[in-house]
Amino acid sequence: MSTPSDSPSGAPSPSDGPLARERSHLAESRSALRAMREDAENLDIRDVTANWVNAEVLHRQIAERIKALADLSHTPLFFGRLDYLHAPGSDLAEGAEGERFYIGRRHVHDADGDPMVIDWRAPVSQPFYRASKKDPMDIGLRRRFGYTGGDLTAYEDEHLSDPAEAAATSKLLQQEIERPRVGPMRDIVATIQPEQDEIVRSGLSGSVCVQGGPGTGKTAVGLHRVAYLLYAHRERLARTGTLVIGPNKSFLHYIEQVLPALGELEVKQATVDDLVAHVEVRGSDDAAAAVIKGDARMAEVLRRAVRSHVTIPAEPVVVVRGSRRWRVPAYELEEIVRELLDRDIRYGAAHQALPQRIAHAVLVQMERSGEAPDDRVQDAVARNAAVKAAVKAIWPQVDPAKLVLRLLTDADFLAAHAEGLLDGAEQKEILWAKPVRSVKSAKWSAADAVLIDETMDLVQRTHSLGHVVLDEAQDLSPMQYRAVGRRCTTGSATVLGDLAQGTTPWATRSWEEALGHLGKGDAVVEELTAGFRVPTDVITYASRLLPHIAPGLAPVASVRENPGFFEVRASTEDAEVLGAVEELLEQEGSVGLIAADARIPALAEALTAAGRTYLGPGEETTAETRLTLVPASLAKGLEYDYVVLDEPRAVVDGEPDERTGLRRLYVALTRAVSGLIVTHAAPLPAELA
């Protein structure tokens, strides 16, 4: 394998050398991309649209096409090249010349329609990620390109078909992985590893769960899988929709540029709280109440409470039409109601079906008497005042928020429907201490909102999407899993997480259990254990916590050649913490100062007094402002080139229990890409000894 340089030998290349030719192809590809965009901008649709609605739809599609064809000057148009031994899919004889393909983030073709850059998701691009010495996949040469800004400055060759060439670690690959991080999360399309590529290219019909420790690239894998699925199943997903769910707004802001950089502009992003925002959340629960409200048993409590509104009829229904009176006896009404109950369909669907069932019973009597009623007569009977009154008494409408409010404020109502599910102490724990006048005046918690969402689904089916990506999934409660699962009942899911990073009291104990609550019990569970982000010394130190927070979970094995910078310092003043920050800011890249939430105000004041500007988590770092002050509770999923971790003991003590605190500390310790300084005045947790 050649080293990254201007030529394979390391000597400067002549003007017509390989690097010059590759730069020429890059320039021509950029020109072709500009031409493709100009063609889209110059499209005249005046004669191809039937009406203004069609015109608006087409205008929007063209605008999205133009946006997707933007040439990002600092983003390489292609990052690799494949030289096939034979034409892909052909039966050429041994020794016949194959084809050459440049692999990039999007497809680019010339004026004749011939490809100049192949989309990384195309089948012909797959060997760039999968080919090896053992299985060259008909590739003679794999070339990687190195860039400075948007300029092609180096290349590196790997002759897969040459048995005499020893396998070597790609220097350009290592440089790309270790490149300083300033700004939002970037794609990993140039560095996807074979085990990651298998997950990325897995089919749409099946769900996948990815267990991955810090720095294994699980988030990037999930996002690239969305991009791949949109490429392979664009029409289907355009109809059904895709959604990325993250733990908080800071995290979503951090990852929001990854898919647009890959040309995908239509994927929605949300938190679980966004999905269930049917009421304003103004309150909070203590840990014990939140755990009970998030328990899967609450689903059955709610189901019982909803169905309790159904009353078995004791009186007949008499429908008057003209001079005739039609009587549906109570026993027949009871049969209709019990049949609807036995079918266990949505409460609202049954409410809508009941008047039609009663009307049908009337029509049967009409036909027996010699009349010939049609569908219009049945609809009229279903709207009859007597039928409406009967439906209101038998199967009244249910307001989900009012029902949950009653459960949380009426001890007798809760006891009636939680019998055999929640014991007396658990019921008392979730009951509100003070009565509430209305749904609007109630101080709903995030867990309450999930209960309302569950109730809404019991009444009316939730719309299902084609594919959902759920990141940091280990922190969800069973009821939150159910809320997400409702959004993909007819679609598939990509579940991403790390059991060791579960930092809620209700964090999941196993993926099998979590996937069951999600409704995806048949999902394939994959584990990523190769760490590409966290340096060896840092992950080794953090892994001391694993036996205490996730026994049996395999530690991440860093594949970084650079061991990184790591130091633990005893400090007694905030000034010493700030000194560590200033020391790291002398390096290239972003710096995160992570501390227990309770310590953030003091550190913010100290930074301001020192004249040091800083950002909040999720805000985009720039060359001028590279420091972010991060509460430990918001550190999950974020990454910085260098991290100062303040007072590990305070991070642990800031959580409701020791295990959750140690997991929070594990997260905070593993945010660094190049170096970590741990500062402490209080003794370190014994688990780090």
Secondary structure as the mmCIF struct_conf table of DSSP 4:
data_model
#
loop_
_struct_conf.conf_type_id
_struct_conf.id
_struct_conf.beg_label_comp_id
_struct_conf.beg_label_asym_id
_struct_conf.beg_label_seq_id
_struct_conf.end_label_comp_id
_struct_conf.end_label_asym_id
_struct_conf.end_label_seq_id
BEND BEND1 PRO A 4 PRO A 4
STRN STRN1 SER A 5 SER A 5
BEND BEND2 ASP A 6 SER A 7
TURN_TY1_P TURN_TY1_P1 PRO A 8 SER A 9
BEND BEND3 GLY A 10 ALA A 11
HELX_LH_PP_P HELX_LH_PP_P1 PRO A 12 PRO A 14
TURN_TY1_P TURN_TY1_P2 SER A 15 ASP A 16
BEND BEND4 GLY A 17 GLY A 17
HELX_RH_AL_P HELX_RH_AL_P1 PRO A 18 GLU A 41
TURN_TY1_P TURN_TY1_P3 ASN A 42 ASN A 42
TURN_TY1_P TURN_TY1_P4 ARG A 46 VAL A 48
BEND BEND5 ALA A 50 ASN A 51
HELX_RH_AL_P HELX_RH_AL_P2 TRP A 52 ALA A 68
TURN_TY1_P TURN_TY1_P5 LEU A 69 LEU A 69
TURN_TY1_P TURN_TY1_P6 SER A 73 HIS A 74
BEND BEND6 THR A 75 THR A 75
BEND BEND7 LEU A 77 LEU A 77
STRN STRN2 PHE A 78 TYR A 84
BEND BEND8 LEU A 85 HIS A 86
TURN_TY1_P TURN_TY1_P7 PRO A 88 GLY A 89
HELX_LH_PP_P HELX_LH_PP_P2 LEU A 92 ALA A 93
TURN_TY1_P TURN_TY1_P8 GLU A 94 GLY A 95
STRN STRN3 ARG A 100 GLY A 104
BEND BEND9 ARG A 105 ARG A 106
STRN STRN4 VAL A 108 HIS A 109
TURN_TY1_P TURN_TY1_P9 ALA A 111 ASP A 112
BEND BEND10 GLY A 113 GLY A 113
STRN STRN5 PRO A 115 ASP A 119
TURN_TY1_P TURN_TY1_P10 TRP A 120 ARG A 121
BEND BEND11 ALA A 122 ALA A 122
HELX_RH_3T_P HELX_RH_3T_P1 PRO A 123 SER A 125
TURN_TY1_P TURN_TY1_P11 GLN A 126 GLN A 126
HELX_RH_AL_P HELX_RH_AL_P3 PRO A 127 ARG A 130
BEND BEND12 LYS A 133 LYS A 134
TURN_TY1_P TURN_TY1_P12 MET A 137 ASP A 138
STRN STRN6 ILE A 139 THR A 148
TURN_TY1_P TURN_TY1_P13 GLY A 149 GLY A 150
STRN STRN7 ASP A 151 GLU A 158
TURN_TY1_P TURN_TY1_P14 LEU A 160 SER A 161
TURN_TY1_P TURN_TY1_P15 PRO A 163 ALA A 164
BEND BEND13 GLU A 165 GLU A 165
HELX_LH_PP_P HELX_LH_PP_P3 ALA A 166 ALA A 167
HELX_RH_AL_P HELX_RH_AL_P4 LYS A 171 GLU A 178
BEND BEND14 ARG A 179 ARG A 179
BEND BEND15 GLY A 183 PRO A 184
TURN_TY1_P TURN_TY1_P16 VAL A 189 THR A 191
HELX_RH_AL_P HELX_RH_AL_P5 PRO A 194 VAL A 200
TURN_TY1_P TURN_TY1_P17 ARG A 201 ARG A 201
BEND BEND16 LEU A 204 GLY A 206
STRN STRN8 VAL A 208 GLY A 212
TURN_TY1_P TURN_TY1_P18 PRO A 214 GLY A 215
BEND BEND17 THR A 216 THR A 216
HELX_RH_AL_P HELX_RH_AL_P6 LYS A 218 ALA A 232
TURN_TY1_P TURN_TY1_P19 HIS A 233 HIS A 233
HELX_RH_AL_P HELX_RH_AL_P7 ARG A 234 THR A 240
STRN STRN9 THR A 242 GLY A 246
BEND BEND18 PRO A 247 ASN A 248
HELX_RH_AL_P HELX_RH_AL_P8 LYS A 249 ILE A 255
TURN_TY1_P TURN_TY1_P20 GLU A 256 GLN A 257
HELX_RH_AL_P HELX_RH_AL_P9 VAL A 258 ALA A 261
TURN_TY1_P TURN_TY1_P21 LEU A 262 GLY A 263
STRN STRN10 LYS A 268 THR A 271
HELX_RH_AL_P HELX_RH_AL_P10 VAL A 272 LEU A 275
TURN_TY1_P TURN_TY1_P22 VAL A 276 VAL A 276
BEND BEND19 HIS A 278 VAL A 279
STRN STRN11 VAL A 281 VAL A 281
HELX_RH_AL_P HELX_RH_AL_P11 ALA A 287 LYS A 293
TURN_TY1_P TURN_TY1_P23 GLY A 294 GLY A 294
BEND BEND20 ASP A 295 ASP A 295
TURN_TY1_P TURN_TY1_P24 ALA A 296 ALA A 296
HELX_RH_AL_P HELX_RH_AL_P12 ARG A 297 ARG A 307
TURN_TY1_P TURN_TY1_P25 SER A 308 HIS A 309
BEND BEND21 GLU A 315 GLU A 315
STRN STRN12 VAL A 317 ARG A 321
TURN_TY1_P TURN_TY1_P26 GLY A 322 SER A 323
STRN STRN13 ARG A 324 VAL A 328
HELX_RH_AL_P HELX_RH_AL_P13 ALA A 330 ARG A 343
TURN_TY1_P TURN_TY1_P27 ASP A 344 ASP A 344
HELX_RH_AL_P HELX_RH_AL_P14 TYR A 347 ARG A 368
TURN_TY1_P TURN_TY1_P28 SER A 369 GLY A 370
HELX_RH_AL_P HELX_RH_AL_P15 ASP A 375 ALA A 382
TURN_TY1_P TURN_TY1_P29 ARG A 383 ARG A 383
HELX_RH_AL_P HELX_RH_AL_P16 ALA A 385 ILE A 394
BEND BEND22 TRP A 395 TRP A 395
HELX_RH_AL_P HELX_RH_AL_P17 PRO A 400 THR A 409
HELX_RH_AL_P HELX_RH_AL_P18 ALA A 411 ALA A 418
TURN_TY1_P TURN_TY1_P30 GLU A 419 LEU A 421
BEND BEND23 LEU A 422 LEU A 422
HELX_RH_AL_P HELX_RH_AL_P19 GLY A 424 ILE A 430
BEND BEND24 LEU A 431 LEU A 431
BEND BEND25 ALA A 433 LYS A 434
BEND BEND26 ARG A 437 ARG A 437
TURN_TY1_P TURN_TY1_P31 VAL A 439 SER A 441
BEND BEND27 ALA A 442 ALA A 442
STRN STRN14 TRP A 444 TRP A 444
HELX_RH_AL_P HELX_RH_AL_P20 ALA A 446 VAL A 459
BEND BEND28 GLN A 460 GLN A 460
HELX_LH_PP_P HELX_LH_PP_P4 ARG A 461 LEU A 465
BEND BEND29 GLY A 466 GLY A 466
STRN STRN15 HIS A 467 LEU A 470
BEND BEND30 GLU A 472 GLU A 472
HELX_RH_3T_P HELX_RH_3T_P2 ALA A 473 ASP A 475
HELX_RH_AL_P HELX_RH_AL_P21 PRO A 478 GLY A 485
HELX_RH_3T_P HELX_RH_3T_P3 ARG A 486 CYS A 488
BEND BEND31 THR A 489 GLY A 491
STRN STRN16 SER A 492 GLY A 497
HELX_RH_3T_P HELX_RH_3T_P4 LEU A 499 GLN A 501
BEND BEND32 THR A 504 THR A 504
TURN_TY1_P TURN_TY1_P32 PRO A 505 TRP A 506
BEND BEND33 ARG A 509 ARG A 509
HELX_RH_AL_P HELX_RH_AL_P22 TRP A 511 LEU A 518
TURN_TY1_P TURN_TY1_P33 GLY A 519 GLY A 519
TURN_TY1_P TURN_TY1_P34 GLY A 521 ASP A 522
HELX_LH_PP_P HELX_LH_PP_P5 ALA A 523 ALA A 523
STRN STRN17 VAL A 524 LEU A 528
STRN STRN18 ALA A 530 GLY A 531
BEND BEND34 PHE A 532 VAL A 534
HELX_RH_AL_P HELX_RH_AL_P23 THR A 536 ALA A 542
HELX_RH_3T_P HELX_RH_3T_P5 SER A 543 LEU A 545
HELX_RH_AL_P HELX_RH_AL_P24 LEU A 546 ILE A 549
BEND BEND35 ALA A 550 ALA A 550
TURN_TY1_P TURN_TY1_P35 PRO A 551 GLY A 552
HELX_LH_PP_P HELX_LH_PP_P6 LEU A 553 VAL A 556
STRN STRN19 ALA A 557 SER A 558
BEND BEND36 GLU A 561 ASN A 562
STRN STRN20 PHE A 565 ALA A 570
BEND BEND37 THR A 572 GLU A 573
HELX_RH_AL_P HELX_RH_AL_P25 ASP A 574 LEU A 585
TURN_TY1_P TURN_TY1_P36 GLU A 586 GLU A 586
BEND BEND38 GLN A 587 GLY A 589
STRN STRN21 VAL A 591 ALA A 595
HELX_RH_3T_P HELX_RH_3T_P6 ASP A 597 ARG A 599
HELX_RH_AL_P HELX_RH_AL_P26 ILE A 600 ALA A 609
TURN_TY1_P TURN_TY1_P37 ALA A 610 GLY A 611
STRN STRN22 LEU A 615 LEU A 615
TURN_TY1_P TURN_TY1_P38 PRO A 617 GLY A 618
BEND BEND39 GLU A 619 GLU A 619
HELX_LH_PP_P HELX_LH_PP_P7 GLU A 620 THR A 621
BEND BEND40 ALA A 623 GLU A 624
STRN STRN23 LEU A 627 PRO A 631
HELX_RH_3T_P HELX_RH_3T_P7 ALA A 632 LEU A 634
TURN_TY1_P TURN_TY1_P39 LYS A 636 GLY A 637
STRN STRN24 TYR A 640 ASP A 646
HELX_RH_AL_P HELX_RH_AL_P27 PRO A 648 ASP A 653
TURN_TY1_P TURN_TY1_P40 GLY A 654 GLY A 654
BEND BEND41 GLU A 655 ASP A 657
HELX_RH_AL_P HELX_RH_AL_P28 GLU A 658 LEU A 669
TURN_TY1_P TURN_TY1_P41 THR A 670 THR A 670
STRN STRN25 ALA A 672 HIS A 680
BEND BEND42 ALA A 681 ALA A 682
HELX_LH_PP_P HELX_LH_PP_P8 PRO A 683 PRO A 685
HELX_RH_3T_P HELX_RH_3T_P8 ALA A 686 LEU A 688
#
